């Protein structure tokens, strides 16, 4: 599980970086414990994005106003992780 967490965590960070979203200020993490910092004038943007993620099938936790934490299961597969990145991409449009 530890090896999978390292590999999938790197894939998640690369996938988020590849989105080139103007709404993602920072991507950080270690293994499968990751976070993004939202770049938006609205103080509620991270909360709004989390609600949109939930509606699209992905749970995430907003913290400290502008940060969103992602903590998928340690046994997540590449296919599932790519689906999560797709949901994040789709959901980011709510901040436009």
OpenMM code with the backbone's topology and positions (N, CA, C; nanometers):
from openmm import Vec3, app, unit

residues = "UNK UNK UNK UNK UNK UNK UNK UNK UNK UNK UNK UNK UNK UNK UNK UNK UNK UNK UNK UNK UNK UNK UNK UNK UNK UNK UNK UNK UNK UNK UNK UNK UNK UNK UNK UNK UNK UNK UNK UNK UNK UNK UNK UNK UNK UNK UNK UNK UNK UNK UNK UNK UNK UNK UNK UNK UNK UNK UNK UNK UNK UNK UNK UNK UNK UNK UNK UNK UNK UNK UNK UNK UNK UNK UNK UNK UNK UNK UNK UNK UNK UNK UNK UNK UNK UNK UNK UNK UNK UNK UNK UNK UNK UNK UNK UNK".split()
positions = [
    Vec3(0.0808, -0.1193, 0.0000),
    Vec3(0.0000, 0.0000, 0.0000),
    Vec3(0.0856, 0.1264, 0.0000),
    Vec3(0.1967, 0.1221, 0.0705),
    Vec3(0.2832, 0.2404, 0.0767),
    Vec3(0.3398, 0.2732, -0.0614),
    Vec3(0.3798, 0.1711, -0.1349),
    Vec3(0.4335, 0.1940, -0.2694),
    Vec3(0.3254, 0.2499, -0.3618),
    Vec3(0.2046, 0.1956, -0.3519),
    Vec3(0.0940, 0.2449, -0.4330),
    Vec3(0.0636, 0.3903, -0.3991),
    Vec3(0.0692, 0.4245, -0.2706),
    Vec3(0.0424, 0.5622, -0.2280),
    Vec3(0.1438, 0.6587, -0.2884),
    Vec3(0.2700, 0.6194, -0.2926),
    Vec3(0.3733, 0.7058, -0.3513),
    Vec3(0.3502, 0.7250, -0.5009),
    Vec3(0.3233, 0.6161, -0.5702),
    Vec3(0.3041, 0.6218, -0.7155),
    Vec3(0.1773, 0.6986, -0.7514),
    Vec3(0.0673, 0.6672, -0.6852),
    Vec3(-0.0603, 0.7321, -0.7159),
    Vec3(-0.0598, 0.8795, -0.6727),
    Vec3(0.0106, 0.9094, -0.5636),
    Vec3(0.0208, 1.0487, -0.5201),
    Vec3(0.0949, 1.1338, -0.6216),
    Vec3(0.2012, 1.0787, -0.6766),
    Vec3(0.2758, 1.1505, -0.7797),
    Vec3(0.1894, 1.1693, -0.9051),
    Vec3(0.1155, 1.0659, -0.9401),
    Vec3(0.0256, 1.0742, -1.0551),
    Vec3(-0.0821, 1.1815, -1.0318),
    Vec3(-0.1348, 1.1891, -0.9108),
    Vec3(-0.2352, 1.2895, -0.8782),
    Vec3(-0.1778, 1.4309, -0.8927),
    Vec3(-0.0614, 1.4553, -0.8371),
    Vec3(-0.0002, 1.5887, -0.8457),
    Vec3(0.0331, 1.6247, -0.9905),
    Vec3(0.0827, 1.5288, -1.0684),
    Vec3(0.1103, 1.5551, -1.2101),
    Vec3(-0.0189, 1.5841, -1.2856),
    Vec3(-0.1231, 1.5093, -1.2559),
    Vec3(-0.2518, 1.5298, -1.3220),
    Vec3(-0.3116, 1.6654, -1.2888),
    Vec3(-0.3006, 1.7066, -1.1638),
    Vec3(-0.3517, 1.8380, -1.1244),
    Vec3(-0.2704, 1.9497, -1.1899),
    Vec3(-0.1405, 1.9308, -1.1971),
    Vec3(-0.0544, 2.0301, -1.2619),
    Vec3(-0.0896, 2.0418, -1.4098),
    Vec3(-0.1171, 1.9295, -1.4731),
    Vec3(-0.1490, 1.9280, -1.6162),
    Vec3(-0.2807, 1.9987, -1.6486),
    Vec3(-0.3646, 2.0219, -1.5486),
    Vec3(-0.4897, 2.0929, -1.5718),
    Vec3(-0.4653, 2.2400, -1.6077),
    Vec3(-0.3528, 2.2934, -1.5635),
    Vec3(-0.3178, 2.4338, -1.5896),
    Vec3(-0.4341, 2.5269, -1.5554),
    Vec3(-0.4972, 2.5025, -1.4415),
    Vec3(-0.6117, 2.5838, -1.4008),
    Vec3(-0.5665, 2.7129, -1.3347),
    Vec3(-0.6271, 2.8217, -1.3765),
    Vec3(-0.5960, 2.9512, -1.3145),
    Vec3(-0.6509, 2.9578, -1.1728),
    Vec3(-0.7369, 2.8628, -1.1372),
    Vec3(-0.7955, 2.8603, -1.0037),
    Vec3(-0.7124, 2.7806, -0.9034),
    Vec3(-0.6107, 2.7100, -0.9504),
    Vec3(-0.5233, 2.6349, -0.8604),
    Vec3(-0.3922, 2.7120, -0.8472),
    Vec3(-0.3687, 2.7621, -0.7277),
    Vec3(-0.2488, 2.8428, -0.7005),
    Vec3(-0.1290, 2.7536, -0.6677),
    Vec3(-0.1515, 2.6549, -0.5806),
    Vec3(-0.0440, 2.5666, -0.5344),
    Vec3(-0.0979, 2.4243, -0.5258),
    Vec3(-0.0129, 2.3281, -0.5623),
    Vec3(-0.0431, 2.1859, -0.5462),
    Vec3(0.0668, 2.1292, -0.4584),
    Vec3(0.0286, 2.0632, -0.3512),
    Vec3(0.1318, 2.0073, -0.2629),
    Vec3(0.0832, 1.8770, -0.2029),
    Vec3(0.1788, 1.7975, -0.1586),
    Vec3(0.1406, 1.6733, -0.0947),
    Vec3(0.2555, 1.5765, -0.0831),
    Vec3(0.2260, 1.4680, -0.0165),
    Vec3(0.3200, 1.3575, -0.0004),
    Vec3(0.2378, 1.2302, -0.0034),
    Vec3(0.2772, 1.1392, -0.0907),
    Vec3(0.1975, 1.0184, -0.1058),
    Vec3(0.0586, 1.0561, -0.1531),
    Vec3(-0.0422, 0.9999, -0.0921),
    Vec3(-0.1796, 1.0293, -0.1320),
    Vec3(-0.2456, 1.1379, -0.0473),
    Vec3(-0.1723, 1.1992, 0.0435),
    Vec3(-0.2248, 1.3115, 0.1211),
    Vec3(-0.1844, 1.4389, 0.0484),
    Vec3(-0.2798, 1.5019, -0.0181),
    Vec3(-0.2504, 1.6154, -0.1050),
    Vec3(-0.3467, 1.7296, -0.0791),
    Vec3(-0.3069, 1.8478, -0.1246),
    Vec3(-0.3921, 1.9658, -0.1107),
    Vec3(-0.3669, 2.0603, -0.2270),
    Vec3(-0.4691, 2.1385, -0.2563),
    Vec3(-0.4536, 2.2480, -0.3514),
    Vec3(-0.4927, 2.3764, -0.2802),
    Vec3(-0.4298, 2.4850, -0.3194),
    Vec3(-0.4666, 2.6165, -0.2700),
    Vec3(-0.5410, 2.6854, -0.3840),
    Vec3(-0.6592, 2.7335, -0.3535),
    Vec3(-0.7454, 2.7953, -0.4533),
    Vec3(-0.7062, 2.9412, -0.4734),
    Vec3(-0.6982, 2.9807, -0.5984),
    Vec3(-0.6672, 3.1181, -0.6370),
    Vec3(-0.7968, 3.1815, -0.6867),
    Vec3(-0.8640, 3.2563, -0.6000),
    Vec3(-0.9924, 3.3154, -0.6371),
    Vec3(-1.0219, 3.4323, -0.5431),
    Vec3(-1.0892, 3.5329, -0.5933),
    Vec3(-1.1240, 3.6492, -0.5116),
    Vec3(-1.2331, 3.6178, -0.4095),
    Vec3(-1.3172, 3.5213, -0.4390),
    Vec3(-1.4253, 3.4835, -0.3490),
    Vec3(-1.3692, 3.3987, -0.2344),
    Vec3(-1.3910, 3.4445, -0.1110),
    Vec3(-1.3427, 3.3714, 0.0072),
    Vec3(-1.4091, 3.2350, 0.0235),
    Vec3(-1.5237, 3.2164, -0.0402),
    Vec3(-1.5976, 3.0909, -0.0295),
    Vec3(-1.5692, 2.9962, -0.1469),
    Vec3(-1.4717, 3.0288, -0.2308),
    Vec3(-1.4455, 2.9501, -0.3523),
    Vec3(-1.4105, 2.8045, -0.3212),
    Vec3(-1.3285, 2.7807, -0.2204),
    Vec3(-1.2900, 2.6429, -0.1877),
    Vec3(-1.4121, 2.5630, -0.1426),
    Vec3(-1.4970, 2.6260, -0.0623),
    Vec3(-1.6197, 2.5595, -0.0173),
    Vec3(-1.7099, 2.5294, -0.1364),
    Vec3(-1.7277, 2.6281, -0.2246),
    Vec3(-1.8110, 2.6085, -0.3434),
    Vec3(-1.7572, 2.4958, -0.4309),
    Vec3(-1.6246, 2.4916, -0.4458),
    Vec3(-1.5645, 2.3849, -0.5261),
    Vec3(-1.5877, 2.2489, -0.4609),
    Vec3(-1.5761, 2.2409, -0.3291),
    Vec3(-1.5998, 2.1138, -0.2606),
    Vec3(-1.7440, 2.0671, -0.2788),
    Vec3(-1.8381, 2.1597, -0.2762),
    Vec3(-1.9782, 2.1231, -0.2997),
    Vec3(-1.9971, 2.0720, -0.4425),
    Vec3(-1.9315, 2.1374, -0.5378),
    Vec3(-1.9396, 2.0936, -0.6777),
    Vec3(-1.8727, 1.9571, -0.6955),
    Vec3(-1.7594, 1.9360, -0.6297),
    Vec3(-1.6921, 1.8057, -0.6348),
    Vec3(-1.7862, 1.6969, -0.5829),
    Vec3(-1.8523, 1.7247, -0.4718),
    Vec3(-1.9459, 1.6276, -0.4133),
    Vec3(-2.0586, 1.5949, -0.5115),
    Vec3(-2.1133, 1.6970, -0.5757),
    Vec3(-2.2204, 1.6754, -0.6727),
    Vec3(-2.1731, 1.5900, -0.7901),
    Vec3(-2.0439, 1.5984, -0.8211),
    Vec3(-1.9865, 1.5226, -0.9328),
    Vec3(-1.9272, 1.3888, -0.8894),
    Vec3(-1.9384, 1.3549, -0.7597),
    Vec3(-1.8978, 1.2221, -0.7143),
    Vec3(-1.7641, 1.2111, -0.6447),
    Vec3(-1.7084, 1.3231, -0.5963),
    Vec3(-1.5778, 1.3184, -0.5303),
    Vec3(-1.5842, 1.3979, -0.4002),
    Vec3(-1.5461, 1.3354, -0.2906),
    Vec3(-1.5455, 1.4042, -0.1611),
    Vec3(-1.4074, 1.4621, -0.1335),
    Vec3(-1.4063, 1.5860, -0.0846),
    Vec3(-1.2831, 1.6539, -0.0466),
    Vec3(-1.3147, 1.7456, 0.0701),
    Vec3(-1.2117, 1.7869, 0.1431),
    Vec3(-1.2319, 1.8672, 0.2635),
    Vec3(-1.1709, 2.0056, 0.2475),
    Vec3(-1.2540, 2.1099, 0.2575),
    Vec3(-1.1981, 2.2450, 0.2550),
    Vec3(-1.1366, 2.2773, 0.3918),
    Vec3(-1.0234, 2.3435, 0.3914),
    Vec3(-0.9588, 2.3814, 0.5174),
    Vec3(-0.8987, 2.5206, 0.5039),
    Vec3(-0.8957, 2.5923, 0.6134),
    Vec3(-0.8314, 2.7243, 0.6205),
    Vec3(-0.8782, 2.8199, 0.5114),
    Vec3(-1.0010, 2.8081, 0.4681),
    Vec3(-1.0584, 2.9032, 0.3736),
    Vec3(-1.0274, 2.8788, 0.2276),
    Vec3(-0.8997, 2.8678, 0.1920),
    Vec3(-0.8633, 2.8590, 0.0499),
    Vec3(-0.7956, 2.7283, 0.0108),
    Vec3(-0.7943, 2.6308, 0.0992),
    Vec3(-0.7270, 2.5038, 0.0721),
    Vec3(-0.8280, 2.3897, 0.0662),
    Vec3(-0.7980, 2.2927, -0.0190),
    Vec3(-0.8806, 2.1721, -0.0281),
    Vec3(-0.7889, 2.0517, -0.0152),
    Vec3(-0.8238, 1.9623, 0.0757),
    Vec3(-0.7460, 1.8403, 0.0985),
    Vec3(-0.8075, 1.7236, 0.0229),
    Vec3(-0.7198, 1.6427, -0.0329),
    Vec3(-0.7604, 1.5183, -0.0980),
    Vec3(-0.6871, 1.4045, -0.0276),
    Vec3(-0.7602, 1.3032, 0.0145),
    Vec3(-0.7001, 1.1889, 0.0823),
    Vec3(-0.7679, 1.0607, 0.0345),
    Vec3(-0.7395, 1.0198, -0.0905),
    Vec3(-0.8018, 0.8979, -0.1422),
    Vec3(-0.7488, 0.7745, -0.0692),
    Vec3(-0.8194, 0.6633, -0.0803),
    Vec3(-0.7747, 0.5400, -0.0147),
    Vec3(-0.6386, 0.4943, -0.0685),
    Vec3(-0.5629, 0.4319, 0.0182),
    Vec3(-0.4280, 0.3864, -0.0182),
    Vec3(-0.4290, 0.2801, -0.1285),
    Vec3(-0.5427, 0.2181, -0.1522),
    Vec3(-0.5510, 0.1126, -0.2539),
    Vec3(-0.6120, 0.1630, -0.3849),
    Vec3(-0.6228, 0.2947, -0.4012),
    Vec3(-0.6821, 0.3503, -0.5226),
    Vec3(-0.6035, 0.3034, -0.6451),
    Vec3(-0.6760, 0.2797, -0.7535),
    Vec3(-0.6113, 0.2363, -0.8773),
    Vec3(-0.5844, 0.3570, -0.9670),
    Vec3(-0.5025, 0.3376, -1.0676),
    Vec3(-0.4737, 0.4447, -1.1629),
    Vec3(-0.6013, 0.4900, -1.2339),
    Vec3(-0.6836, 0.3953, -1.2723),
    Vec3(-0.8094, 0.4277, -1.3398),
    Vec3(-0.8989, 0.5150, -1.2507),
    Vec3(-0.9094, 0.4782, -1.1247),
    Vec3(-0.9905, 0.5567, -1.0315),
    Vec3(-0.9323, 0.6958, -1.0104),
    Vec3(-0.8012, 0.7036, -1.0021),
    Vec3(-0.7357, 0.8318, -0.9811),
    Vec3(-0.7551, 0.9242, -1.1013),
    Vec3(-0.7452, 0.8690, -1.2199),
    Vec3(-0.7686, 0.9495, -1.3402),
    Vec3(-0.9135, 0.9976, -1.3466),
    Vec3(-1.0050, 0.9151, -1.2983),
    Vec3(-1.1452, 0.9575, -1.2898),
    Vec3(-1.1587, 1.0762, -1.1930),
    Vec3(-1.0891, 1.0699, -1.0806),
    Vec3(-1.0910, 1.1800, -0.9830),
    Vec3(-1.0376, 1.3091, -1.0451),
    Vec3(-0.9298, 1.3003, -1.1187),
    Vec3(-0.8726, 1.4187, -1.1847),
    Vec3(-0.9735, 1.4754, -1.2835),
    Vec3(-1.0431, 1.3886, -1.3544),
    Vec3(-1.1472, 1.4333, -1.4471),
    Vec3(-1.2597, 1.5068, -1.3757),
    Vec3(-1.2990, 1.4569, -1.2588),
    Vec3(-1.4038, 1.5221, -1.1798),
    Vec3(-1.3552, 1.6589, -1.1314),
    Vec3(-1.2304, 1.6663, -1.0889),
    Vec3(-1.1750, 1.7939, -1.0439),
    Vec3(-1.1745, 1.8932, -1.1591),
    Vec3(-1.1311, 1.8487, -1.2752),
    Vec3(-1.1283, 1.9360, -1.3930),
    Vec3(-1.2676, 1.9887, -1.4242),
    Vec3(-1.3640, 1.9002, -1.4283),
    Vec3(-1.5023, 1.9387, -1.4567),
    Vec3(-1.5559, 2.0359, -1.3520),
    Vec3(-1.5259, 2.0094, -1.2265),
    Vec3(-1.5794, 2.0882, -1.1163),
    Vec3(-1.5188, 2.2280, -1.1075),
    Vec3(-1.3956, 2.2425, -1.1510),
    Vec3(-1.3301, 2.3742, -1.1455),
    Vec3(-1.4058, 2.4806, -1.2244),
    Vec3(-1.4854, 2.4367, -1.3212),
    Vec3(-1.5596, 2.5336, -1.4030),
    Vec3(-1.6599, 2.6128, -1.3203),
    Vec3(-1.6977, 2.5638, -1.2019),
    Vec3(-1.7914, 2.6368, -1.1172),
    Vec3(-1.7304, 2.7663, -1.0645),
    Vec3(-1.5997, 2.7804, -1.0739),
    Vec3(-1.5318, 2.9008, -1.0242),
    Vec3(-1.5137, 3.0060, -1.1326),
    Vec3(-1.5524, 2.9755, -1.2554),
    Vec3(-1.5394, 3.0737, -1.3651),
    Vec3(-1.6393, 3.1861, -1.3518),
] * unit.nanometer
topology = app.Topology()
chain = topology.addChain("A")
for resn in residues:
    res = topology.addResidue(resn, chain)
    for name in ("N", "CA", "C"):
        topology.addAtom(name, app.Element.getBySymbol(name[0]), res)
